[in-house]
Amino acid sequence: MSKYETTTIKYFVVKEAESGVEEVLQFNDFNGSVYWYSDANSATKYDTKEQAEQMRQVQEMLGKFSNQKATYKVFVTNSETKEVKEETAE
């Protein structure tokens, strides 16, 4: 197995508004700000499900506090890097 072959699993938080619009959470760890984006590539990715679940719970509490009608979810992404091998004809 090559040192370049990897499998990476990451977790991120999604907010679904009452209207059905979904956005991903981006957390600025410098100043603690939270931003919501429609582009999945903008999401803050967490190493563990527990970290993402904690952030989801915080956002859910803040949403209730500010009377937002939204659902907060944790998603998982699985990325694989591996060699492309040519098929041999027989």
C-alpha contacts under 8 A as a table, 3 or more apart, distances in Angstrom:
res1	aa1	res2	aa2	distance
1	M	5	E	6.87
2	S	5	E	5.45
3	K	6	T	7.70
4	Y	81	T	7.03
4	Y	82	K	7.05
5	E	80	E	7.48
5	E	81	T	5.09
5	E	82	K	4.66
5	E	83	E	7.11
6	T	80	E	5.75
6	T	81	T	5.12
6	T	82	K	6.83
7	T	78	N	7.05
7	T	79	S	5.63
7	T	80	E	4.45
7	T	81	T	6.41
8	T	78	N	5.73
8	T	79	S	5.02
8	T	80	E	6.38
9	I	47	D	7.20
9	I	76	V	6.96
9	I	77	T	5.71
9	I	78	N	4.57
9	I	79	S	6.38
10	K	45	K	5.67
10	K	46	Y	5.52
10	K	47	D	5.24
10	K	48	T	6.81
10	K	49	K	7.86
10	K	76	V	5.75
10	K	77	T	5.32
10	K	78	N	6.63
11	Y	45	K	5.42
11	Y	46	Y	4.96
11	Y	47	D	6.50
11	Y	48	T	6.55
11	Y	49	K	5.96
11	Y	52	A	6.02
11	Y	74	V	6.66
11	Y	75	F	5.58
11	Y	76	V	4.42
11	Y	77	T	6.19
12	F	24	V	7.35
12	F	25	L	7.22
12	F	43	A	6.43
12	F	44	T	6.19
12	F	45	K	5.08
12	F	46	Y	6.11
12	F	52	A	5.87
12	F	74	V	5.67
12	F	75	F	5.37
12	F	76	V	6.49
13	V	24	V	5.86
13	V	25	L	5.54
13	V	43	A	7.59
13	V	44	T	7.93
13	V	52	A	6.31
13	V	53	E	7.90
13	V	55	M	7.40
13	V	56	R	6.09
13	V	72	Y	6.93
13	V	73	K	5.69
13	V	74	V	4.67
13	V	75	F	6.25
14	V	22	E	6.59
14	V	23	E	5.60
14	V	24	V	4.50
14	V	25	L	6.12
14	V	72	Y	5.69
14	V	73	K	5.16
14	V	74	V	6.22
14	V	75	F	7.13
15	K	22	E	5.57
15	K	23	E	5.33
15	K	24	V	6.31
15	K	25	L	7.44
15	K	70	A	6.44
15	K	71	T	5.69
15	K	72	Y	4.55
15	K	73	K	6.44
16	E	19	S	7.88
16	E	20	G	5.83
16	E	21	V	5.62
16	E	22	E	4.38
16	E	23	E	6.60
16	E	70	A	5.46
16	E	71	T	5.09
16	E	72	Y	6.32
16	E	73	K	7.95
17	A	20	G	5.28
17	A	21	V	5.35
17	A	22	E	6.41
17	A	69	K	6.36
17	A	70	A	4.36
17	A	71	T	6.50
18	E	21	V	7.45
18	E	69	K	5.72
18	E	70	A	5.56
18	E	71	T	7.79
22	E	38	S	6.60
23	E	36	W	5.61
23	E	37	Y	5.03
23	E	38	S	4.52
23	E	39	D	7.40
23	E	40	A	7.72
24	V	36	W	5.47
24	V	37	Y	5.31
24	V	38	S	6.18
24	V	39	D	7.20
24	V	40	A	6.11
24	V	42	S	7.17
24	V	43	A	5.31
25	L	34	V	6.74
25	L	35	Y	5.91
25	L	36	W	4.88
25	L	37	Y	6.68
25	L	42	S	7.76
25	L	43	A	5.34
25	L	44	T	6.31
26	Q	34	V	5.77
26	Q	35	Y	5.09
26	Q	36	W	6.11
26	Q	37	Y	7.39
26	Q	42	S	6.37
26	Q	43	A	4.88
26	Q	44	T	4.76
27	F	32	G	6.74
27	F	33	S	6.00
27	F	34	V	4.70
27	F	35	Y	6.44
27	F	44	T	6.01
28	N	31	N	5.99
28	N	32	G	5.34
28	N	33	S	5.18
28	N	34	V	6.27
28	N	35	Y	7.96
29	D	32	G	5.08
29	D	33	S	7.28
37	Y	40	A	7.37
37	Y	42	S	6.55
37	Y	43	A	7.52
39	D	42	S	5.64
39	D	43	A	7.62
40	A	43	A	5.59
46	Y	49	K	7.24
46	Y	51	Q	6.21
46	Y	52	A	5.87
47	D	51	Q	7.27
48	T	51	Q	5.41
48	T	52	A	6.67
49	K	52	A	5.22
49	K	53	E	6.00
49	K	74	V	7.85
50	E	53	E	4.97
50	E	54	Q	6.11
51	Q	54	Q	5.20
51	Q	55	M	6.41
52	A	55	M	5.15
52	A	56	R	6.12
52	A	74	V	6.41
53	E	56	R	4.92
53	E	57	Q	6.17
53	E	74	V	6.46
54	Q	57	Q	5.13
54	Q	58	V	6.32
55	M	58	V	5.09
55	M	59	Q	6.22
56	R	59	Q	5.18
56	R	60	E	6.07
56	R	72	Y	6.02
56	R	73	K	6.58
56	R	74	V	6.89
57	Q	60	E	4.98
57	Q	61	M	6.21
57	Q	72	Y	7.99
58	V	61	M	5.19
58	V	62	L	6.24
59	Q	62	L	5.04
59	Q	63	G	5.94
59	Q	72	Y	7.33
60	E	63	G	5.00
60	E	64	K	6.25
60	E	71	T	7.49
60	E	72	Y	6.27
61	M	64	K	5.19
61	M	65	F	6.16
62	L	65	F	4.94
62	L	66	S	6.17
63	G	66	S	5.20
63	G	67	N	5.95
63	G	68	Q	4.89
63	G	69	K	7.31
63	G	70	A	7.21
64	K	67	N	4.97
64	K	68	Q	6.01
64	K	69	K	7.74
65	F	68	Q	7.81
